Amino acid sequence: MPEKKNKDNFPAPEEFKKVSEQIGQLNFWRCICFADTLNRYLEITMKKDDISPLHHIAMYRLVRAGGSLTPTQLSEAMFRSKHSVTKIMDNLEKEGFIVRDFSSKDRRVTVIRVTEAGLEYVRKNQHKAEIRAQQVMNCLAEADQETLTGFTGQLNNRMTELLDKM
């Protein structure tokens, strides 16, 4: 016999409780909720400082790559479309943080290079990033912070592998 539904054809409250308990036990969903909350926290706090998270990520990737990448390399590193990276580059170029270098042997190849102003932007905002990190992580003991950092590095590597296969 089919399960009883209430008069509006909605699941009974005990069904919600049962499913809620099941998903509440899944570590993956806890990670997703944490990632979403962290992302929102960063959006809000960075907006207060007039910093675009995507601009900062692009600059981070460029600096970590030694100061230059092709647009394709940057879009792959950021897991973003070439179109969205082009918009980011346009804005960073307007700010004077990058230049597009067309002077390579192959004129079809563009290289994005970080300017001195761009490197200073990263230096200046690194301090703000450290403050945000402390605000988030100071609820953990230092050893736990190091453990968490190691785990997130491993998870990031795994996610990168999965995204590269897509």
C-alpha positions as CSV (number, residue, x, y, z in Angstrom):
1,M,0.0,0.0,0.0
2,P,1.4,3.5,-0.9
3,E,2.7,5.7,1.8
4,K,0.2,8.2,3.2
5,K,0.7,11.8,2.0
6,N,-0.9,14.8,3.6
7,K,-3.8,16.5,1.8
8,D,-1.5,18.8,-0.2
9,N,0.6,15.9,-1.5
10,F,3.7,16.9,0.4
11,P,6.0,14.4,2.2
12,A,5.3,13.8,5.9
13,P,7.5,15.6,8.4
14,E,9.2,12.3,9.4
15,E,10.3,11.8,5.8
16,F,12.1,15.2,6.0
17,K,13.7,14.2,9.3
18,K,14.9,10.8,7.9
19,V,16.5,12.4,4.8
20,S,17.9,15.3,6.8
21,E,19.7,12.8,9.1
22,Q,21.0,10.9,6.1
23,I,22.5,13.9,4.4
24,G,23.7,15.4,7.6
25,Q,26.0,12.4,8.1
26,L,27.7,12.8,4.6
27,N,31.0,14.5,5.0
28,F,30.9,15.6,1.4
29,W,27.9,17.7,2.0
30,R,29.5,19.2,5.1
31,C,32.5,20.2,2.9
32,I,30.2,21.7,0.3
33,C,28.4,23.7,2.9
34,F,31.7,24.9,4.4
35,A,33.0,25.8,0.9
36,D,29.9,27.8,0.1
37,T,30.0,29.6,3.4
38,L,33.7,30.4,3.0
39,N,33.1,31.6,-0.5
40,R,30.3,33.9,0.6
41,Y,32.4,35.2,3.5
42,L,35.2,36.1,1.1
43,E,32.8,37.7,-1.4
44,I,31.4,40.0,1.4
45,T,34.7,40.8,3.1
46,M,36.6,41.4,-0.1
47,K,33.8,43.6,-1.5
48,K,34.2,45.8,1.6
49,D,37.9,46.2,0.6
50,D,36.9,46.8,-3.0
51,I,38.7,43.6,-4.1
52,S,37.3,41.2,-6.7
53,P,37.9,37.6,-5.7
54,L,38.3,36.6,-9.3
55,H,40.8,39.4,-10.0
56,H,42.7,38.4,-6.9
57,I,42.7,34.7,-8.0
58,A,44.0,35.7,-11.4
59,M,46.8,37.8,-9.9
60,Y,47.6,34.9,-7.5
61,R,47.9,32.5,-10.4
62,L,50.0,34.9,-12.4
63,V,52.4,35.6,-9.5
64,R,52.7,31.9,-8.6
65,A,53.6,31.2,-12.2
66,G,56.5,33.7,-12.1
67,G,54.6,36.7,-13.4
68,S,53.4,35.6,-16.8
69,L,51.0,33.1,-18.4
70,T,49.2,32.9,-21.7
71,P,45.4,33.6,-21.5
72,T,44.8,29.9,-22.2
73,Q,47.1,28.9,-19.4
74,L,45.4,31.3,-17.0
75,S,41.9,30.2,-18.0
76,E,42.9,26.5,-17.4
77,A,44.5,27.4,-14.0
78,M,41.4,29.3,-12.9
79,F,38.9,26.7,-14.4
80,R,37.1,29.5,-16.2
81,S,36.2,30.0,-19.8
82,K,38.5,32.0,-22.0
83,H,35.8,34.6,-22.4
84,S,35.5,35.2,-18.6
85,V,39.3,35.4,-18.3
86,T,39.4,37.9,-21.1
87,K,37.0,40.1,-19.1
88,I,39.1,39.7,-16.0
89,M,42.3,40.6,-18.0
90,D,40.5,43.7,-19.4
91,N,39.8,44.9,-15.9
92,L,43.3,44.1,-14.6
93,E,44.8,45.9,-17.6
94,K,42.7,49.0,-17.0
95,E,43.9,49.0,-13.4
96,G,47.5,48.8,-14.7
97,F,48.1,45.4,-12.9
98,I,48.9,43.5,-16.1
99,V,49.9,44.1,-19.7
100,R,49.3,41.9,-22.7
101,D,52.6,41.3,-24.4
102,F,52.3,40.6,-28.2
103,S,56.0,40.8,-28.8
104,S,56.8,37.1,-28.9
105,K,58.1,35.4,-32.0
106,D,54.6,34.2,-32.9
107,R,52.3,37.2,-33.1
108,R,49.3,35.0,-32.5
109,V,50.6,34.3,-29.0
110,T,49.7,36.7,-26.2
111,V,51.5,36.6,-22.9
112,I,50.0,38.3,-19.8
113,R,52.6,39.9,-17.6
114,V,52.3,41.3,-14.1
115,T,53.4,44.9,-13.8
116,E,55.1,46.4,-10.8
117,A,51.7,47.9,-9.8
118,G,50.2,44.4,-10.1
119,L,52.8,42.9,-7.8
120,E,52.2,45.7,-5.3
121,Y,48.5,45.0,-5.5
122,V,49.2,41.4,-4.5
123,R,51.6,42.4,-1.7
124,K,49.0,44.9,-0.3
125,N,46.2,42.4,-0.4
126,Q,48.2,39.5,1.0
127,H,48.1,41.1,4.4
128,K,44.3,41.4,4.1
129,A,44.2,37.7,3.1
130,E,46.2,36.7,6.1
131,I,43.8,38.6,8.4
132,R,40.8,36.9,6.8
133,A,42.5,33.5,7.2
134,Q,43.2,34.2,10.9
135,Q,39.6,35.3,11.4
136,V,38.4,32.0,9.9
137,M,41.0,29.6,11.4
138,N,41.7,31.0,14.8
139,C,39.0,28.7,16.3
140,L,41.5,25.9,15.6
141,A,44.8,25.1,17.5
142,E,47.9,25.8,15.4
143,A,48.5,22.1,14.8
144,D,45.0,21.7,13.6
145,Q,45.4,24.6,11.3
146,E,48.4,23.0,9.8
147,T,46.6,19.6,9.4
148,L,43.6,21.4,7.8
149,T,45.9,23.2,5.4
150,G,47.6,19.9,4.4
151,F,44.2,18.3,3.9
152,T,42.9,21.1,1.8
153,G,46.0,21.0,-0.3
154,Q,45.4,17.3,-1.0
155,L,41.7,17.9,-1.7
156,N,42.6,20.8,-4.1
157,N,45.0,18.5,-6.0
158,R,42.3,15.9,-6.3
159,M,39.7,18.3,-7.4
160,T,42.2,19.7,-10.0
161,E,42.7,16.2,-11.3
162,L,39.0,15.6,-11.6
163,L,38.4,19.0,-13.3
164,D,41.2,18.3,-15.7
165,K,39.5,15.1,-16.8
166,M,36.2,16.9,-17.5
